[in-house]
Structure formats: structure tokens, C-alpha cells
Amino acid sequence: MKAAVRDRYGPPEVVELREIDRPVAADNEALVRVRAASVNPADWYSMTGRPYVARGMGGILKPKSDRLGIDFAGTVEAVGRDVTHVRPGDEVFGGRSGALAEYVCVRDAVVPKPVNLTFDEAAAVPVAAITALQGLRDKGRLQPGQKVLINGASGGVGPFTVQIAKALGAEVTGVCSTRNVDLVRSLGADHVIDYNYEDCTRSDQRYDLMLDIAGSRSWSECKRVLTPRATLVIVGAPKGNALIGPLGRIVKLRLGSLRSSRRVVFFIAKLIRPDLEILRELIEAGKVRSVIDRRYELSETADAFRYLGEGHAQGKIVVTM
Ligand SMILES: NC(=O)c1ccc[n+]([C@@H]2O[C@H](COP(=O)([O-])OP(=O)(O)OC[C@H]3O[C@@H](n4cnc5c(N)ncnc54)[C@H](OP(=O)(O)O)[C@@H]3O)[C@@H](O)[C@H]2O)c1
């Protein structure tokens, strides 16, 4: 089968298309024929091997695995004898490392795909939408009627965050640049702030929850618009330096808020089956949809990474098989 692989850490140029052995499903795995995948900043960090402090599990000097990608949608080809939640022939979506390939073996994080989405649209969902769901519901403890500020409402994670916050009953304000204002409004945001013209931290509004996806504001700026009992959920941060990357900003925000009555939380999303099922329900109920910016073929995966690395996607970047 064909797969997008890399033998060393580096820029998108290290990624190449290669013929490798098709995997065989273990007893607890399903073999999925991937129809579409999507790329996330996590794949960028895995490709570049930056920041260095995060290399522990993936290989210190060179990557332990040559495979890339997480998000996929496709068709189940075969299942191991212990697998009962999906069957051969099922159209599914989920996440597993190595998804940028024609086939992937996946253990738990795979469920039937929403009936109203194409494979491309379904492949755009897993990491970004689970991040939005867990950030709002678990870390942000969002309650209906609360006011939520979403800084970075237009990239991979932002559009899902706007829609899921609305589905959870919040009053949503999305922050984006001029060219994305219509997109964010069309996703259901009650208010949209264009960061080219307006500073969201200088508004008279007070928010119960802020999800910082863009990572563009300091703690002293954020706290101006947070109620005394509010929560700031740190979702993303700029790439930072080679050694500690985005971690520097996260530590700074946490330290800055130590004496505050507000909560500041950072988390790494977990790709778990129950949350994939909740997302499928939200999508099939028409409450959440995928926004796809660009599509690339598997042979163009390096280009997909180049575009992701620019950090200005308007929705998700999908790789089709
Ligand atoms: N914690 C987790 O588990 C988790 C999971 C997934 C992703 N993340 C992190 O979340 C971040 C975003 O991921 P993504 O997939 O959405 O990335 P992305 O697709 O590259 O999107 C980045 C978005 O940020 C916007 N942006 C840039 N500067 C901004 C600013 N000053 N104010 C407001 N928005 C701004 C960009 O919009 P413009 O083009 O309009 O500037 C773009 O839409 C990354 O740091 C990623 O590592 C974390």
C-alpha cells in the first residue's frame, strides 16, 4: 500500500510517498481502508520533531515510526476476533497514528461515520472536533446560557468550537480576521470580533469561559474580559522555539494566573470512542458540520503540511486517497 512517510525529523520536504506492507489487524483491531485523512498541528510537531522536549515518546534522535497522520475516514476491510463495535463493510471515522496511508489498523477510536457526511468531511472531524468538545464540556464546564469567547474561531479547531458551544447552549463570540468573519457568523456565532479592527480584550463584555485556540493574548489581557469565576482553557499556542515550543507560553499563562480567582486550564485532547459517538450524533442532528479549506492527494501530503504550517487555514486540510 502507499503511505506518506518520513525517516527523519524536518520540514515538509522530508515527507515522501512510499510503498509499504499493508498492516494486518490484530485480535483487537479493525483494518480500515482509508478514503480520506486530515492533518492537524499535532502531525506538524510529529513531522518536525519540535519542540525537542516533546520527543521522548516519538524518538529522541530520529522518529521511531516513519508513519504520519491521525484523523481518517474509510471503510472497514476486516476485524480481529475481539472487535464487536464495527464490522467489515462499515463506513467509519476515527483516529490512529499512521492514518496518512491507504490502510490503517485501529483499536478503539473508530465508530460509524455520520450518514450525512462524505469521507472527506468525516476525516476533518476527529482531532479538531474532540478538542472543541472536551475543551468546552470537560475543561470549560460550559453551562447553557453562559458567555463564551473563542479566540481563533476560523482554523481547524475553531469552527467546531463555535458550533459545539452553540449546541451546548452558550452565547458565542468568535474572534477571527476579516476574511473569516462571514464564515464564523455562518457557523452560528452570536457575535464576531474581527481582530484586525477590534481588540476582544478591550470590550465591555465579560465572559464566563474563554477558549484560547490562537494563543495570541497574554494573561493580563485575557483576564480583563473574564468574570471573577471564569475559566480560560488554553487550547493552542504559537509554535515557539525549537527547545520548548508552545510550552513556554502555557507555563507563562499558568504562572501569571496563580493568584487569580479565575481558573486557567491546559489540556491535550483524548481521542476516545464515546466522544466520537457524541460528535456523530451532533453532526447527524445538523448541529455541527465540517468546514474544509483545501484538499490534497496522498502524493501531495508535503504540500498539505506546508499549507498547515502557514497557520492560516480556513477550516480543515484534507488528504484524499
Ligand atoms: N490542546 C489540544 O489537545 C489541541 C488539539 C488540537 C489543536 N491544538 C492547538 O490548537 C491550535 C489551533 O489548531 P488548528 O488546527 O485550529 O490550527 P490552524 O488550522 O492552523 O488554525 C489557526 C487559526 O488561528 C487563527 N489565528 C491566527 N492568529 C490569530 C489571532 N491573532 N487571533 C485570532 N485568530 C488567529 C488563524 O486565522 P487567520 O488566518 O484569520 O489569522 C487560523 O484560523 C494549534 O496551536 C494546535 O496545536 C491543541
The ligand as an SDF file (V2000), in Angstrom:
LIG
                    3D

 48 52  0  0  0  0  0  0  0  0999 V2000
   -4.8230   21.0200   23.2150 N   0  0  0  0  0  0  0  0  0  0  0  0
   -5.1020   20.1390   22.2640 C   0  0  0  0  0  0  0  0  0  0  0  0
   -5.3920   18.9620   22.5050 O   0  0  0  0  0  0  0  0  0  0  0  0
   -5.0690   20.6180   20.8310 C   0  0  0  0  0  0  0  0  0  0  0  0
   -5.6910   19.8630   19.8140 C   0  0  0  0  0  0  0  0  0  0  0  0
   -5.7040   20.3810   18.5120 C   0  0  0  0  0  0  0  0  0  0  0  0
   -5.0590   21.5810   18.2380 C   0  0  0  0  0  0  0  0  0  0  0  0
   -4.4240   22.2400   19.2510 N   0  0  0  0  0  0  0  0  0  0  0  0
   -3.7500   23.5060   19.0200 C   0  0  0  0  0  0  0  0  0  0  0  0
   -4.7210   24.4790   18.6760 O   0  0  0  0  0  0  0  0  0  0  0  0
   -4.1390   25.4310   17.8040 C   0  0  0  0  0  0  0  0  0  0  0  0
   -5.0200   25.6140   16.5820 C   0  0  0  0  0  0  0  0  0  0  0  0
   -5.1360   24.4060   15.8840 O   0  0  0  0  0  0  0  0  0  0  0  0
   -5.8610   24.4380   14.4780 P   0  0  0  0  0  0  0  0  0  0  0  0
   -5.8960   23.0580   13.9580 O   0  0  0  0  0  0  0  0  0  0  0  0
   -7.1350   25.1940   14.5880 O   0  0  0  0  0  0  0  0  0  0  0  0
   -4.7950   25.3250   13.6590 O   0  0  0  0  0  0  0  0  0  0  0  0
   -4.9660   26.0790   12.2730 P   0  0  0  0  0  0  0  0  0  0  0  0
   -5.9190   25.3290   11.4250 O   0  0  0  0  0  0  0  0  0  0  0  0
   -3.6080   26.3770   11.7790 O   0  0  0  0  0  0  0  0  0  0  0  0
   -5.7240   27.4580   12.6390 O   0  0  0  0  0  0  0  0  0  0  0  0
   -5.1140   28.5130   13.2220 C   0  0  0  0  0  0  0  0  0  0  0  0
   -6.1420   29.6540   13.2270 C   0  0  0  0  0  0  0  0  0  0  0  0
   -5.7010   30.6500   14.1270 O   0  0  0  0  0  0  0  0  0  0  0  0
   -6.1320   31.8980   13.5970 C   0  0  0  0  0  0  0  0  0  0  0  0
   -5.3330   32.9830   14.1260 N   0  0  0  0  0  0  0  0  0  0  0  0
   -4.0290   33.2560   13.8900 C   0  0  0  0  0  0  0  0  0  0  0  0
   -3.6680   34.3640   14.5700 N   0  0  0  0  0  0  0  0  0  0  0  0
   -4.7760   34.7890   15.2330 C   0  0  0  0  0  0  0  0  0  0  0  0
   -5.0510   35.8680   16.1090 C   0  0  0  0  0  0  0  0  0  0  0  0
   -4.1160   36.7770   16.4310 N   0  0  0  0  0  0  0  0  0  0  0  0
   -6.2930   35.9880   16.6270 N   0  0  0  0  0  0  0  0  0  0  0  0
   -7.2670   35.1050   16.3330 C   0  0  0  0  0  0  0  0  0  0  0  0
   -7.0700   34.0550   15.4880 N   0  0  0  0  0  0  0  0  0  0  0  0
   -5.8380   33.9040   14.9500 C   0  0  0  0  0  0  0  0  0  0  0  0
   -5.9590   31.7570   12.1040 C   0  0  0  0  0  0  0  0  0  0  0  0
   -6.8750   32.6390   11.4650 O   0  0  0  0  0  0  0  0  0  0  0  0
   -6.3690   33.8160   10.4870 P   0  0  0  0  0  0  0  0  0  0  0  0
   -5.8440   33.1700    9.2460 O   0  0  0  0  0  0  0  0  0  0  0  0
   -7.6010   34.5940   10.2390 O   0  0  0  0  0  0  0  0  0  0  0  0
   -5.3350   34.5870   11.2520 O   0  0  0  0  0  0  0  0  0  0  0  0
   -6.3310   30.2990   11.8620 C   0  0  0  0  0  0  0  0  0  0  0  0
   -7.6940   30.2330   11.5040 O   0  0  0  0  0  0  0  0  0  0  0  0
   -2.7210   24.9520   17.4920 C   0  0  0  0  0  0  0  0  0  0  0  0
   -1.8270   25.6310   18.3470 O   0  0  0  0  0  0  0  0  0  0  0  0
   -2.7640   23.4820   17.8590 C   0  0  0  0  0  0  0  0  0  0  0  0
   -1.5080   22.9660   18.2180 O   0  0  0  0  0  0  0  0  0  0  0  0
   -4.4280   21.7810   20.5260 C   0  0  0  0  0  0  0  0  0  0  0  0
  1  2  1  0
  2  3  2  0
  2  4  1  0
  4  5  1  0
  4 48  2  0
  5  6  2  0
  6  7  1  0
  7  8  2  0
  8  9  1  0
  8 48  1  0
  9 10  1  0
  9 46  1  0
 10 11  1  0
 11 12  1  0
 11 44  1  0
 12 13  1  0
 13 14  1  0
 14 15  2  0
 14 16  1  0
 14 17  1  0
 17 18  1  0
 18 19  2  0
 18 20  1  0
 18 21  1  0
 21 22  1  0
 22 23  1  0
 23 24  1  0
 23 42  1  0
 24 25  1  0
 25 26  1  0
 25 36  1  0
 26 27  1  0
 26 35  1  0
 27 28  2  0
 28 29  1  0
 29 30  1  0
 29 35  2  0
 30 31  1  0
 30 32  2  0
 32 33  1  0
 33 34  2  0
 34 35  1  0
 36 37  1  0
 36 42  1  0
 37 38  1  0
 38 39  2  0
 38 40  1  0
 38 41  1  0
 42 43  1  0
 44 45  1  0
 44 46  1  0
 46 47  1  0
M  CHG  2   8   1  16  -1
M  END
$$$$
